[in-house]
């Protein structure tokens, strides 16, 4: 039982630490404030619960006390239900985020009164070296491009501080033509920012599936231990 619960304890501590680190990163993670809060809250809550499960499981195995095993089993049931709900909710939240991001790019970017949205997108695009939701082509029909004539924001471009104008112009030409400038180095972020969400979603679903499997195994073990510890009549 220690062999199973020790990885759960370490996994919980890892998730807890990841949630705390993400909370300090703020807008560099995602332009959606609600998604950021929900993701951090999930990591911290699940990390805390897994830490308690692993700790109580290890202590229960060492001490072999009936009370600790019962607490361990109860927490496992609650975590199982939470993980199952999250496994169902993650694709729904992801799809909602996808539609919202498209709306922000299409209508809100560089719009008066939505400076916070613009700043978050600029921060994400320049830091993660991505552009738009699916790709830089998302800006082609946006209000930003229609009003400024620029195919993409400057945050979608890599440029050298010593000669930024030349690199930015090269980036704009790439975005206009859809191809790299001949004999030149690409300065355009071609990858969409939603790939970050897709990667996180895949990892999260894999983690939740693994967690459910471990909880089922641990639940069976806890049930067997309770049966073994139950005094015979």
Secondary structure as UniProt FT lines:
FT   HELIX           2..25
FT   HELIX           26..28
FT   HELIX           33..63
FT   HELIX           66..103
FT   HELIX           104..108
FT   TURN            109..110
FT   TURN            112..113
FT   HELIX           115..128
FT   HELIX           136..141
FT   HELIX           143..148
FT   HELIX           154..156
FT   TURN            161..162
FT   HELIX           164..177
FT   TURN            182..183
FT   HELIX           194..229
//
